[in-house]
């Protein structure tokens, strides 16, 4: 049998050519896909890529509040006193003074307030702690708003950072990620499905917020009636509201007014009367233009459902029992029997 070796036919060359072309196309497609993903990543993270850094200097002598009131002099202990930045920008405070200082979010007491013993009011959003001469401290602002700060050791020192940026038109969690409402969570013991939605969907200071809360059993299909819980709001690391509540046919409503911007935790504690049976949700409160105070519209403690049921029974059966008593008192046959005359 005759065997041919080392001879390349046209069909073999065509197959080799097709294989080379296919590999080339695959490599091109892979390169294009990688480039596309790179562009998408760059665009989606553009607010980080273009974030800027700023410096605020605490100059020598900032710890001395005294000056001649007859001579005009700007109250500038943090330089610059007012700084305007954008979302995701970072501010670094540099201490050039001989004294230790802090950068603490909240309201300064001013020089006159300090004389009266007012040491300022922190709001809990950020706090550098003490840092001394030659040291610095940085903070990145992740949402828009106007943020005042002061030094807790020298409360006449104050500054303001104004953060520019668009407020989203959708609900979001504490990390700024869009979420769908109602948000749902499962308690650990026993298992209840707890959900909450808030209106308006974007939370702002000085505006009434209504929380619509839902309660279901473990399967998520049966509504829980008269389920006890504690409604708690924590903002900037501080508890700003706590009230007792219970579900009525699977739902309950709470109202609140935020006075400070910043991350917030909406927590349902002791669900079903079980200690540490909690569920929580996070969101962000933005600076608003409303002027409603925190105690204008706020949910109080609801009465215990047992007392409410007892009161309901008393309202229904109380008049009936009273009517029977009056009837028995005036009904002649009954009176005669009671007196032993029959």
DRENTORKOL-802182 format. One record per residue (C-alpha): x, y, z; residue number from 1; residue in one letter. Coordinates in pm, 1 decimal, always signed. Layout:
BEGIN
{site {X,Y,Z},NUM,A}
...
//
This chain:
BEGIN
{site {+0.0,+0.0,+0.0},1,X}
{site {+145.4,+335.5,-104.8},2,X}
{site {+165.0,+599.0,+172.5},3,X}
{site {+230.2,+966.0,+106.9},4,X}
{site {+428.4,+1151.7,+372.0},5,X}
{site {+513.7,+1521.0,+405.1},6,X}
{site {+269.0,+1626.1,+136.7},7,X}
{site {+34.9,+1916.5,+230.3},8,X}
{site {-283.5,+1915.9,+39.5},9,X}
{site {-493.3,+2226.9,-34.9},10,X}
{site {-756.7,+2103.0,+209.7},11,X}
{site {-497.4,+2086.1,+488.6},12,X}
{site {-376.9,+2439.5,+416.4},13,X}
{site {-736.3,+2566.0,+421.5},14,X}
{site {-804.4,+2397.0,+755.5},15,X}
{site {-491.3,+2550.4,+906.2},16,X}
{site {-583.9,+2891.4,+768.2},17,X}
{site {-937.2,+2865.3,+910.2},18,X}
{site {-804.0,+2764.4,+1252.0},19,X}
{site {-563.6,+3062.0,+1256.7},20,X}
{site {-843.3,+3299.7,+1157.6},21,X}
{site {-1073.7,+3160.8,+1427.2},22,X}
{site {-807.6,+3204.1,+1697.4},23,X}
{site {-743.6,+3559.4,+1580.2},24,X}
{site {-1113.2,+3644.2,+1599.9},25,X}
{site {-1134.2,+3498.2,+1952.5},26,X}
{site {-838.1,+3708.6,+2063.2},27,X}
{site {-994.6,+4020.2,+1911.8},28,X}
{site {-1328.5,+3951.3,+2081.6},29,X}
{site {-1156.1,+3894.6,+2417.3},30,X}
{site {-961.5,+4219.0,+2383.8},31,X}
{site {-1275.4,+4415.1,+2295.2},32,X}
{site {-1465.2,+4264.9,+2589.1},33,X}
{site {-1183.3,+4349.1,+2828.7},34,X}
{site {-1169.0,+4705.4,+2696.7},35,X}
{site {-1548.4,+4739.5,+2734.6},36,X}
{site {-1537.8,+4617.6,+3095.0},37,X}
{site {-1253.2,+4856.8,+3170.4},38,X}
{site {-1451.0,+5151.1,+3034.2},39,X}
{site {-1762.5,+5051.2,+3229.0},40,X}
{site {-1558.4,+5019.7,+3549.7},41,X}
{site {-1395.5,+5357.4,+3494.2},42,X}
{site {-1727.9,+5529.0,+3429.6},43,X}
{site {-1903.7,+5364.8,+3725.1},44,X}
{site {-1623.3,+5473.1,+3957.0},45,X}
{site {-1565.6,+5814.7,+3804.1},46,X}
{site {-1675.8,+5994.4,+4122.1},47,X}
{site {-1383.3,+5828.6,+4301.1},48,X}
{site {-1139.4,+5883.1,+4016.9},49,X}
{site {-1210.2,+6256.4,+4012.7},50,X}
{site {-1228.2,+6304.7,+4390.8},51,X}
{site {-1012.8,+6588.8,+4523.3},52,X}
{site {-828.6,+6649.4,+4848.8},53,X}
{site {-834.8,+6969.0,+5053.8},54,X}
{site {-645.9,+7098.0,+5356.3},55,X}
{site {-763.5,+7301.5,+5653.3},56,X}
{site {-493.7,+7443.4,+5881.9},57,X}
{site {-524.8,+7503.9,+6255.8},58,X}
{site {-285.5,+7795.1,+6292.2},59,X}
{site {-70.9,+7887.1,+6590.7},60,X}
{site {-268.6,+8066.0,+6858.0},61,X}
{site {-600.8,+7908.7,+6762.5},62,X}
{site {-646.8,+7801.9,+7125.3},63,X}
{site {-655.4,+8167.7,+7238.2},64,X}
{site {-1007.3,+8311.7,+7209.0},65,X}
{site {-925.5,+8662.7,+7326.6},66,X}
{site {-895.3,+8963.6,+7102.1},67,X}
{site {-990.0,+9333.3,+7119.8},68,X}
{site {-1363.7,+9355.6,+7038.6},69,X}
{site {-1310.3,+9711.8,+6910.2},70,X}
{site {-1088.0,+9583.8,+6630.7},71,X}
{site {-1248.7,+9395.4,+6345.7},72,X}
{site {-1098.1,+9052.6,+6304.5},73,X}
{site {-1242.5,+8744.4,+6135.8},74,X}
{site {-1322.6,+8452.9,+6362.2},75,X}
{site {-1096.9,+8211.8,+6179.9},76,X}
{site {-939.3,+7937.9,+6384.6},77,X}
{site {-972.1,+7674.7,+6114.6},78,X}
{site {-829.6,+7813.3,+5791.0},79,X}
{site {-1032.6,+7837.3,+5577.4},80,X}
{site {-1334.2,+7855.7,+5808.1},81,X}
{site {-1576.2,+7765.6,+5528.8},82,X}
{site {-1478.5,+7511.1,+5266.4},83,X}
{site {-1685.0,+7404.7,+4964.8},84,X}
{site {-1615.6,+7060.8,+4817.6},85,X}
{site {-1795.9,+6785.3,+4627.2},86,X}
{site {-1918.0,+6440.3,+4723.0},87,X}
{site {-1631.9,+6188.3,+4771.3},88,X}
{site {-1374.8,+6463.9,+4832.8},89,X}
{site {-1143.5,+6432.4,+5132.2},90,X}
{site {-1053.9,+6706.8,+5379.1},91,X}
{site {-737.9,+6690.7,+5591.1},92,X}
{site {-701.8,+6907.2,+5901.0},93,X}
{site {-342.4,+6993.6,+5995.3},94,X}
{site {-258.1,+7110.4,+6346.2},95,X}
{site {+11.3,+7381.6,+6350.1},96,X}
{site {-84.9,+7505.8,+6695.3},97,X}
{site {+103.1,+7423.7,+7014.6},98,X}
{site {-219.0,+7296.4,+7172.9},99,X}
{site {-414.2,+6976.3,+7105.6},100,X}
{site {-738.7,+7011.6,+6910.6},101,X}
{site {-1030.0,+6811.1,+6774.9},102,X}
{site {-1245.7,+6825.6,+6462.8},103,X}
{site {-1591.0,+6731.2,+6591.9},104,X}
{site {-1911.7,+6762.1,+6390.7},105,X}
{site {-2183.2,+6965.4,+6560.6},106,X}
{site {-2253.3,+7318.4,+6681.8},107,X}
{site {-1991.8,+7540.8,+6842.3},108,X}
{site {-2088.0,+7742.2,+7149.8},109,X}
{site {-1893.8,+8048.1,+7036.4},110,X}
{site {-1687.4,+8267.5,+7267.4},111,X}
{site {-1988.8,+8398.5,+7458.7},112,X}
{site {-2133.2,+8050.0,+7501.6},113,X}
{site {-1804.0,+7922.6,+7641.8},114,X}
{site {-1808.8,+8199.0,+7904.9},115,X}
{site {-2152.8,+8072.7,+8012.6},116,X}
{site {-2019.7,+7717.0,+8039.5},117,X}
{site {-2155.1,+7590.1,+7704.9},118,X}
{site {-1903.9,+7344.6,+7555.7},119,X}
{site {-2077.5,+7292.6,+7222.0},120,X}
{site {-2306.9,+7015.9,+7097.3},121,X}
{site {-2159.0,+6721.4,+6899.5},122,X}
{site {-2395.1,+6547.9,+6655.4},123,X}
{site {-2196.0,+6224.7,+6624.6},124,X}
{site {-2126.0,+6231.6,+6250.0},125,X}
{site {-1748.3,+6254.0,+6274.4},126,X}
{site {-1489.8,+6314.2,+6545.7},127,X}
{site {-1113.7,+6320.1,+6507.1},128,X}
{site {-1032.4,+6279.2,+6872.9},129,X}
{site {-735.9,+6475.4,+7008.8},130,X}
{site {-443.2,+6535.8,+6775.6},131,X}
{site {-142.3,+6748.5,+6861.1},132,X}
{site {+99.3,+6981.6,+6685.1},133,X}
{site {+236.4,+6834.7,+6363.3},134,X}
{site {-38.1,+6572.5,+6336.4},135,X}
{site {-332.7,+6565.5,+6097.5},136,X}
{site {-666.9,+6394.8,+6050.2},137,X}
{site {-870.8,+6325.1,+5734.5},138,X}
{site {-1235.8,+6260.3,+5656.1},139,X}
{site {-1410.5,+6173.9,+5327.6},140,X}
{site {-1758.7,+6320.4,+5273.5},141,X}
{site {-1983.4,+6071.0,+5096.3},142,X}
{site {-2309.0,+6266.0,+5061.0},143,X}
{site {-2409.2,+6629.8,+5007.8},144,X}
{site {-2500.8,+6873.7,+5282.1},145,X}
{site {-2367.5,+7145.5,+5510.6},146,X}
{site {-2158.0,+7015.5,+5800.0},147,X}
{site {-2047.5,+7238.3,+6086.3},148,X}
{site {-1774.5,+7135.5,+6328.9},149,X}
{site {-1581.0,+7266.7,+6629.7},150,X}
{site {-1308.3,+7180.8,+6880.3},151,X}
{site {-1433.9,+7014.1,+7197.6},152,X}
{site {-1140.0,+7151.9,+7400.8},153,X}
{site {-1182.2,+7504.6,+7263.1},154,X}
{site {-1551.8,+7525.6,+7165.6},155,X}
{site {-1523.8,+7881.3,+7031.9},156,X}
{site {-1333.3,+7733.1,+6738.2},157,X}
{site {-1569.8,+7644.9,+6453.1},158,X}
{site {-1568.9,+7565.6,+6081.9},159,X}
{site {-1806.7,+7459.9,+5806.1},160,X}
{site {-1774.0,+7217.1,+5515.6},161,X}
{site {-2033.5,+7250.1,+5241.4},162,X}
{site {-2053.4,+6938.6,+5026.2},163,X}
{site {-2207.1,+6984.1,+4683.3},164,X}
{site {-2368.9,+6700.6,+4494.7},165,X}
{site {-2698.2,+6578.3,+4360.5},166,X}
{site {-2939.5,+6422.6,+4606.3},167,X}
{site {-3069.2,+6095.5,+4457.4},168,X}
{site {-3437.0,+6059.7,+4369.7},169,X}
{site {-3456.9,+5697.1,+4482.8},170,X}
{site {-3438.9,+5515.6,+4819.7},171,X}
{site {-3099.0,+5383.7,+4919.9},172,X}
{site {-2923.2,+5199.6,+5198.9},173,X}
{site {-2652.6,+5334.4,+5425.3},174,X}
{site {-2386.6,+5275.7,+5160.4},175,X}
{site {-2569.5,+5482.6,+4899.3},176,X}
{site {-2687.7,+5181.2,+4696.6},177,X}
{site {-3037.8,+5198.0,+4547.9},178,X}
{site {-3288.7,+4964.7,+4713.9},179,X}
{site {-3649.5,+4863.5,+4661.3},180,X}
{site {-3914.5,+4935.9,+4921.9},181,X}
{site {-4039.1,+4773.6,+5129.9},182,X}
{site {-3706.8,+4639.6,+5248.3},183,X}
{site {-3740.6,+4301.2,+5419.2},184,X}
{site {-3541.5,+4119.8,+5685.9},185,X}
{site {-3578.2,+3799.4,+5891.0},186,X}
{site {-3541.3,+3801.5,+6268.6},187,X}
{site {-3322.7,+3529.5,+6423.9},188,X}
{site {-3548.4,+3387.3,+6698.8},189,X}
{site {-3827.9,+3316.8,+6642.9},190,X}
{site {-3834.4,+3394.2,+6274.1},191,X}
{site {-4055.3,+3681.6,+6167.0},192,X}
{site {-4043.7,+3861.0,+5836.0},193,X}
{site {-4013.4,+4233.0,+5913.3},194,X}
{site {-4042.9,+4491.8,+5638.3},195,X}
{site {-4037.8,+4869.5,+5626.6},196,X}
{site {-4095.7,+5140.5,+5369.0},197,X}
{site {-4064.5,+5512.5,+5423.5},198,X}
{site {-4233.0,+5810.8,+5267.2},199,X}
{site {-4093.7,+6023.4,+5116.7},200,X}
{site {-3851.0,+5777.1,+4960.6},201,X}
{site {-3556.3,+6017.8,+5000.0},202,X}
{site {-3512.6,+6122.2,+5363.5},203,X}
{site {-3429.5,+6485.9,+5439.5},204,X}
{site {-3396.4,+6691.2,+5755.1},205,X}
{site {-3689.0,+6901.1,+5871.2},206,X}
{site {-3950.5,+6691.1,+5690.4},207,X}
{site {-4204.3,+6444.8,+5827.4},208,X}
{site {-4115.3,+6083.1,+5753.8},209,X}
{site {-4375.0,+5806.8,+5774.1},210,X}
{site {-4248.2,+5452.8,+5825.0},211,X}
{site {-4492.2,+5182.7,+5710.9},212,X}
{site {-4396.6,+4859.4,+5884.7},213,X}
{site {-4509.9,+4505.5,+5794.3},214,X}
{site {-4491.5,+4186.8,+5999.3},215,X}
{site {-4529.7,+3831.1,+5867.2},216,X}
{site {-4465.8,+3482.4,+5999.0},217,X}
{site {-4164.1,+3274.4,+5899.5},218,X}
{site {-4321.7,+3173.4,+5566.8},219,X}
{site {-4376.6,+3538.1,+5474.4},220,X}
{site {-4740.6,+3472.6,+5383.4},221,X}
{site {-4935.1,+3512.0,+5708.2},222,X}
{site {-4968.1,+3856.8,+5863.7},223,X}
{site {-4891.3,+3875.7,+6234.8},224,X}
{site {-5154.4,+4049.4,+6449.2},225,X}
{site {-5069.6,+4222.0,+6781.7},226,X}
{site {-4697.8,+4148.1,+6742.9},227,X}
{site {-4500.1,+4357.8,+6990.7},228,X}
{site {-4178.3,+4537.7,+6899.4},229,X}
{site {-3960.0,+4837.4,+6985.3},230,X}
{site {-3902.7,+5092.3,+6708.5},231,X}
{site {-3554.1,+5245.6,+6730.6},232,X}
{site {-3372.9,+5501.8,+6514.7},233,X}
{site {-2994.6,+5538.0,+6544.0},234,X}
{site {-2820.4,+5819.5,+6360.0},235,X}
{site {-2450.7,+5902.3,+6353.6},236,X}
{site {-2394.8,+5640.0,+6621.0},237,X}
{site {-2654.3,+5786.9,+6862.6},238,X}
{site {-3002.3,+5665.9,+6949.1},239,X}
{site {-3237.7,+5948.9,+6851.6},240,X}
{site {-3573.3,+5774.8,+6894.3},241,X}
{site {-3728.4,+5476.6,+7070.6},242,X}
{site {-4095.9,+5387.5,+7105.2},243,X}
{site {-4302.5,+5075.7,+7173.3},244,X}
{site {-4542.2,+4946.5,+6910.7},245,X}
{site {-4738.7,+4645.4,+6792.5},246,X}
{site {-4882.1,+4531.3,+6462.5},247,X}
{site {-5249.6,+4562.0,+6380.4},248,X}
{site {-5345.7,+4299.5,+6124.1},249,X}
{site {-4983.5,+4276.7,+6012.0},250,X}
{site {-4893.0,+4645.0,+5987.7},251,X}
{site {-4805.4,+4951.8,+6192.6},252,X}
{site {-4706.7,+5314.6,+6122.9},253,X}
{site {-4443.9,+5533.9,+6287.9},254,X}
{site {-4365.1,+5902.7,+6224.4},255,X}
{site {-4040.6,+6091.6,+6277.3},256,X}
{site {-3859.0,+6414.1,+6185.4},257,X}
{site {-3481.0,+6406.5,+6136.1},258,X}
{site {-3288.3,+6717.0,+6239.4},259,X}
{site {-2939.2,+6603.8,+6137.1},260,X}
{site {-2812.1,+6463.6,+5806.5},261,X}
{site {-2610.7,+6143.9,+5802.3},262,X}
{site {-2635.6,+5764.8,+5796.3},263,X}
{site {-2928.9,+5619.6,+5990.5},264,X}
{site {-3025.9,+5275.5,+6119.3},265,X}
{site {-3393.1,+5179.1,+6143.2},266,X}
{site {-3405.4,+4897.3,+6395.4},267,X}
{site {-3688.4,+4673.5,+6516.1},268,X}
{site {-3595.0,+4531.3,+6855.3},269,X}
{site {-3744.2,+4255.5,+7070.6},270,X}
{site {-3985.6,+4152.1,+6795.0},271,X}
{site {-4261.9,+3928.6,+6928.4},272,X}
{site {-4162.4,+4016.4,+7284.9},273,X}
{site {-3841.4,+3812.2,+7248.2},274,X}
{site {-3525.5,+3980.0,+7376.9},275,X}
{site {-3261.5,+4053.4,+7110.2},276,X}
{site {-3493.8,+3932.9,+6834.6},277,X}
{site {-3402.7,+4221.1,+6607.9},278,X}
{site {-3409.2,+4332.6,+6244.9},279,X}
{site {-3249.5,+4646.6,+6106.8},280,X}
{site {-3222.6,+4854.0,+5791.1},281,X}
{site {-2985.2,+5134.0,+5691.2},282,X}
{site {-3033.3,+5450.7,+5489.7},283,X}
{site {-2901.4,+5807.4,+5452.3},284,X}
{site {-3063.7,+6133.6,+5561.7},285,X}
{site {-2982.6,+6438.4,+5348.5},286,X}
{site {-2982.2,+6806.6,+5433.1},287,X}
{site {-3327.2,+6947.0,+5358.2},288,X}
{site {-3486.2,+7289.7,+5351.8},289,X}
{site {-3771.7,+7199.8,+5588.2},290,X}
{site {-3786.4,+7359.5,+5930.7},291,X}
{site {-4006.2,+7110.0,+6114.7},292,X}
{site {-3869.0,+7032.4,+6460.5},293,X}
{site {-3801.2,+6682.4,+6588.5},294,X}
{site {-4091.0,+6686.4,+6834.8},295,X}
{site {-4347.5,+6826.1,+6589.1},296,X}
{site {-4468.5,+6490.1,+6459.3},297,X}
{site {-4326.7,+6192.1,+6637.3},298,X}
{site {-4464.9,+5852.2,+6731.7},299,X}
{site {-4518.4,+5795.0,+7101.7},300,X}
{site {-4537.3,+5465.6,+7284.8},301,X}
{site {-4850.9,+5271.8,+7200.9},302,X}
{site {-5050.1,+5119.7,+7483.1},303,X}
{site {-4996.9,+4753.0,+7551.3},304,X}
{site {-5241.7,+4553.8,+7334.2},305,X}
{site {-5362.7,+4362.6,+7641.0},306,X}
{site {-5479.9,+4687.4,+7797.3},307,X}
{site {-5641.2,+4793.9,+7472.7},308,X}
{site {-5832.4,+4465.1,+7445.8},309,X}
{site {-5938.4,+4493.2,+7810.1},310,X}
{site {-6058.0,+4847.4,+7747.1},311,X}
{site {-6245.0,+4731.6,+7438.0},312,X}
{site {-6423.7,+4459.5,+7632.4},313,X}
{site {-6504.7,+4709.0,+7906.0},314,X}
{site {-6650.2,+4949.0,+7652.3},315,X}
{site {-6864.5,+4674.0,+7496.9},316,X}
{site {-6978.0,+4481.3,+7801.5},317,X}
{site {-6965.3,+4758.4,+8062.0},318,X}
{site {-7295.9,+4919.7,+7960.0},319,X}
{site {-7453.8,+4574.3,+7923.3},320,X}
{site {-7353.8,+4471.5,+8275.9},321,X}
{site {-7469.4,+4806.2,+8407.4},322,X}
{site {-7802.8,+4773.1,+8231.1},323,X}
{site {-7857.6,+4426.4,+8375.3},324,X}
{site {-7777.9,+4556.2,+8723.3},325,X}
{site {-8027.9,+4839.9,+8690.0},326,X}
{site {-8291.3,+4603.0,+8552.9},327,X}
{site {-8243.2,+4359.1,+8838.2},328,X}
{site {-8261.6,+4643.3,+9087.9},329,X}
{site {-8596.8,+4772.1,+8965.4},330,X}
{site {-8764.7,+4449.8,+8845.0},331,X}
{site {-9032.3,+4374.3,+9105.6},332,X}
{site {-9032.5,+3990.5,+9093.7},333,X}
{site {-8658.5,+3989.1,+9142.7},334,X}
{site {-8682.7,+4233.2,+9433.9},335,X}
{site {-8951.3,+4024.5,+9602.6},336,X}
{site {-8746.9,+3708.0,+9566.4},337,X}
{site {-8442.7,+3884.9,+9699.6},338,X}
{site {-8639.3,+4015.7,+10004.2},339,X}
{site {-8779.6,+3666.6,+10070.8},340,X}
{site {-9138.2,+3778.9,+10022.5},341,X}
{site {-9203.4,+3505.6,+9764.1},342,X}
//
